[in-house]
Amino acid sequence: MSQAKGVMVFAEVAEGKLAAITTELLGCGRKLADDLGEELSAILVGSEVSSLAQETIAFGADKAYVIEDPLLQDYQTDSYVLVMEKVARQLAPQILLMGQTSIGRDLAPRLAFRLGTAATLDCIELAIDPESKRLLQTKPVYGGNAWAIFTSEFDPQIATVRAKAMSPLERDASRQGEVITLEADLDPSAIRTRVLEKVSQEVEGVRLEAAEVVVSGGRGIGGPEGFKQLEELAKLLKGAVGASRPPCDNGWVPDVLQVGLTGKVVTPELYIAVALSGSSQHMAGCSGCKNIVAINKDPEANIFREARFGVVGDWKKVLPAFTSKVKELLAE
Ligand SMILES: Cc1cc2nc3c(=O)[nH]c(=O)nc-3n(C[C@H](O)[C@H](O)[C@H](O)COP(=O)(O)OP(=O)(O)OC[C@H]3O[C@@H](n4cnc5c(N)ncnc54)[C@H](O)[C@@H]3O)c2cc1C
């Protein structure tokens, strides 16, 4: 019988604050820990992250572990895998949660391999099986066309969780918890890569992954000019513009706007899909959206099977009318 206990959240930091995904993981981790009758801990890894320990407690953790080392300033696979392997062996969590971010996607499988366990990536629901007390890990499969539930008989049960799939708890600064510092003991020679330069991507307006509204265009938009109309609507709705693969491949919009299997996964409240067919590869990036509205001239287009509301018609006629109605409503 495994001695593993408790739920641990790998706490990512963004621009000196807890990343949104971390607060979401803490909210979900709190519920799992309560269902197991065990503790929720957070692990902060970095170079100057100790000031955020109390913040993880305010968002639900019972304990915050902190590992600081100048070698951990930037995420690097070698250093973070070494540190997290040590943490997992020393603290033996039963469940380890990470974000489905570039870091989580890199770290989780490598860690699982080293610890002789499994990692389920891109979960959208997590729960404790009332009988077995094992973690039920739900994730979309077949390009988002079905959901599958996984369990693992090995500990730690590692899962990465999709952004906005879970809700954070209300921040409570009065929550009490314990902060524990651990040593990194890193051997610099074990780190085979160096960060030479960091280049931030300039984003005008709302970031696609964080947007509550996404207006996405497909091949049917026909060129870069058409995307200006999508931008106008996105701006009015305080949202972001996305795209299917063809507009990116054709250079109509930057590659970073691609939504889908090989692009970004978005989960806004409202996804307006304009002149895109709704291929399974595209839907893999937006099937978690709360409300999909489709505009397409082909009534047989797959997107109408996924959409809550749909308009069959030429987007060049439908979108201006839609945008002017939005303007009218916003002006009221
Ligand atoms: C390994 C792999 C990974 C992939 N990854 C991705 C990915 O991440 N994201 C992605 O999007 N795709 C991805 N693809 C490509 C994917 O298979 C589809 O080819 C792509 O999503 C189609 O884009 P689309 O819907 O814009 O174009 P189409 O399928 O050509 O659809 C265009 C739609 O526009 C409609 N239309 C045309 N003119 C008008 C008009 N005037 N008014 C209204 N409607 C109009 C048409 O009726 C049609 O439904 C991937 C493919 C592979 C093989």
The ligand as an SDF file (V2000), in Angstrom:
LIG
                    3D

 53 58  0  0  0  0  0  0  0  0999 V2000
   -2.1510   17.1750  -37.7270 C   0  0  0  0  0  0  0  0  0  0  0  0
   -3.0970   18.3100  -38.0550 C   0  0  0  0  0  0  0  0  0  0  0  0
   -3.2160   19.3370  -37.1370 C   0  0  0  0  0  0  0  0  0  0  0  0
   -4.1000   20.3810  -37.4100 C   0  0  0  0  0  0  0  0  0  0  0  0
   -4.2360   21.3680  -36.4880 N   0  0  0  0  0  0  0  0  0  0  0  0
   -5.1410   22.3330  -36.6870 C   0  0  0  0  0  0  0  0  0  0  0  0
   -5.3780   23.3370  -35.7130 C   0  0  0  0  0  0  0  0  0  0  0  0
   -4.7240   23.3980  -34.6680 O   0  0  0  0  0  0  0  0  0  0  0  0
   -6.3300   24.2470  -35.9560 N   0  0  0  0  0  0  0  0  0  0  0  0
   -7.0850   24.2480  -37.0970 C   0  0  0  0  0  0  0  0  0  0  0  0
   -7.9480   25.1070  -37.2440 O   0  0  0  0  0  0  0  0  0  0  0  0
   -6.8570   23.3160  -38.0390 N   0  0  0  0  0  0  0  0  0  0  0  0
   -5.9170   22.3870  -37.8780 C   0  0  0  0  0  0  0  0  0  0  0  0
   -5.7010   21.4510  -38.8550 N   0  0  0  0  0  0  0  0  0  0  0  0
   -6.3730   21.6400  -40.1640 C   0  0  0  0  0  0  0  0  0  0  0  0
   -7.7840   21.0990  -40.1500 C   0  0  0  0  0  0  0  0  0  0  0  0
   -7.7790   19.7370  -40.5140 O   0  0  0  0  0  0  0  0  0  0  0  0
   -8.6640   21.8510  -41.1550 C   0  0  0  0  0  0  0  0  0  0  0  0
   -8.0860   21.7490  -42.4310 O   0  0  0  0  0  0  0  0  0  0  0  0
   -8.8580   23.3170  -40.8120 C   0  0  0  0  0  0  0  0  0  0  0  0
   -9.2840   23.4720  -39.4810 O   0  0  0  0  0  0  0  0  0  0  0  0
   -9.8790   23.9130  -41.7380 C   0  0  0  0  0  0  0  0  0  0  0  0
   -9.9600   25.2840  -41.5380 O   0  0  0  0  0  0  0  0  0  0  0  0
  -11.2560   26.0890  -41.9270 P   0  0  0  0  0  0  0  0  0  0  0  0
  -12.4330   25.5470  -41.1960 O   0  0  0  0  0  0  0  0  0  0  0  0
  -10.9450   27.5300  -41.7840 O   0  0  0  0  0  0  0  0  0  0  0  0
  -11.3470   25.8100  -43.4920 O   0  0  0  0  0  0  0  0  0  0  0  0
  -12.3990   24.9410  -44.3110 P   0  0  0  0  0  0  0  0  0  0  0  0
  -12.5510   23.5820  -43.7670 O   0  0  0  0  0  0  0  0  0  0  0  0
  -12.0170   25.0880  -45.7270 O   0  0  0  0  0  0  0  0  0  0  0  0
  -13.7760   25.6900  -44.0500 O   0  0  0  0  0  0  0  0  0  0  0  0
  -14.0790   26.9450  -44.5270 C   0  0  0  0  0  0  0  0  0  0  0  0
  -15.5270   27.1950  -44.1690 C   0  0  0  0  0  0  0  0  0  0  0  0
  -15.8630   28.5180  -44.5230 O   0  0  0  0  0  0  0  0  0  0  0  0
  -17.1890   28.5050  -45.0280 C   0  0  0  0  0  0  0  0  0  0  0  0
  -17.3130   29.6830  -45.8860 N   0  0  0  0  0  0  0  0  0  0  0  0
  -16.6490   29.9580  -47.0290 C   0  0  0  0  0  0  0  0  0  0  0  0
  -16.9980   31.1670  -47.5070 N   0  0  0  0  0  0  0  0  0  0  0  0
  -17.9210   31.6670  -46.6470 C   0  0  0  0  0  0  0  0  0  0  0  0
  -18.6630   32.8590  -46.5830 C   0  0  0  0  0  0  0  0  0  0  0  0
  -18.5230   33.8290  -47.4950 N   0  0  0  0  0  0  0  0  0  0  0  0
  -19.5080   33.0500  -45.5390 N   0  0  0  0  0  0  0  0  0  0  0  0
  -19.6780   32.0930  -44.6040 C   0  0  0  0  0  0  0  0  0  0  0  0
  -19.0140   30.9260  -44.6140 N   0  0  0  0  0  0  0  0  0  0  0  0
  -18.1270   30.7170  -45.6100 C   0  0  0  0  0  0  0  0  0  0  0  0
  -17.3250   27.2010  -45.7680 C   0  0  0  0  0  0  0  0  0  0  0  0
  -18.6800   26.8260  -45.8790 O   0  0  0  0  0  0  0  0  0  0  0  0
  -16.4960   26.2810  -44.9010 C   0  0  0  0  0  0  0  0  0  0  0  0
  -17.3320   25.6230  -43.9510 O   0  0  0  0  0  0  0  0  0  0  0  0
   -4.8320   20.4040  -38.6150 C   0  0  0  0  0  0  0  0  0  0  0  0
   -4.6940   19.3540  -39.5230 C   0  0  0  0  0  0  0  0  0  0  0  0
   -3.8290   18.3230  -39.2470 C   0  0  0  0  0  0  0  0  0  0  0  0
   -3.7010   17.2070  -40.2430 C   0  0  0  0  0  0  0  0  0  0  0  0
  1  2  1  0
  2  3  1  0
  2 52  2  0
  3  4  2  0
  4  5  1  0
  4 50  1  0
  5  6  2  0
  6  7  1  0
  6 13  1  0
  7  8  2  0
  7  9  1  0
  9 10  1  0
 10 11  2  0
 10 12  1  0
 12 13  2  0
 13 14  1  0
 14 15  1  0
 14 50  1  0
 15 16  1  0
 16 17  1  0
 16 18  1  0
 18 19  1  0
 18 20  1  0
 20 21  1  0
 20 22  1  0
 22 23  1  0
 23 24  1  0
 24 25  2  0
 24 26  1  0
 24 27  1  0
 27 28  1  0
 28 29  2  0
 28 30  1  0
 28 31  1  0
 31 32  1  0
 32 33  1  0
 33 34  1  0
 33 48  1  0
 34 35  1  0
 35 36  1  0
 35 46  1  0
 36 37  1  0
 36 45  1  0
 37 38  2  0
 38 39  1  0
 39 40  1  0
 39 45  2  0
 40 41  1  0
 40 42  2  0
 42 43  1  0
 43 44  2  0
 44 45  1  0
 46 47  1  0
 46 48  1  0
 48 49  1  0
 50 51  2  0
 51 52  1  0
 52 53  1  0
M  END
$$$$
